[in-house]
């Protein structure tokens, strides 16, 4: 917020120190509460949409910064979110049909091998009882049958596992990855939105400070805007008249550009006094001891910096 103090008013007070007053009443000036439009982050300006003196409305484009890197970051974050979502969906759904089909074929092969090994074991036992084969040959048949049975059991368990979804802990981990990716997307979207700055309130462009191609940052504003209703009167009330002009006092305003009948209402008065010029305090200079007060205009205010003369009504 910028406060504008009229140099002409300072000169008027200085001249008043060496000449008798020609007008009665209080003196002051119009002051504007200007708003500086600056981005929240540093960047190069690529577009400006306002000109000095133009009226503006809230939400209107003020300027845009280069957003190439911000758009790339958003695209990368969205891709990461899509990947995390796909991984979760795949884990939650379990294996696909081709994987399940392959596991079933392997189980069928294992069952066939077990059937063959069981038949070989039965024949080996008969031949051993008849004395046609040795104990070692019978042991080999029994071992082969046990291995075939174990292989078939393993393939059955593998088929069951393939048909199941992922474990609960794994699903929670994938859900956390999705949440992190979504946060990254939100962050990247916010950063991208900050590359475009709009007008915060209706008003008027007072000054353009920077232009397309220049750098802007929170400390390097691009525009100075005077919002509607942001002009008030600053009144310097002498210490001797303070009691007669409390908060709420209404005063008539006179200036070269003021509308006829313009009035202001005092809204606040500083607690501490100040001097209108650098004089040493003494009883003879009490008239130069003033209190700064602010007042609200009832109608169209004059431009900021306009000297004012005010009278109690």
Secondary structure, DSSP 8 states (H G I E B T S, - for coil): -B----HHHHHHHHHHTSS--SS-SEEEEEEEEEEEE--SS-EEEEEE---TT-EE-TT-EEEEE--HHHHHHHHHHHHHHHHHHHHHHHHHH-S-HHHHHHHHHHHHHHHHHHHHHHHHHHHHHHHHHTTSS-HHHHHHHHHHHHHHHHHHHHHHHHHHHHHS---HHHHHHHHHHHHHHHHHHHHHHHHHHTTEEE-SSSEEEEEE---TTSEEBTTB-SEEEEEEEEEEEEEEEEGGGTTTS-TT-EEEEE-TT--TT-EEEEEEE-SS-EESSS----GGGGGGEEEEEEEEESS----TT-EEEEEE-
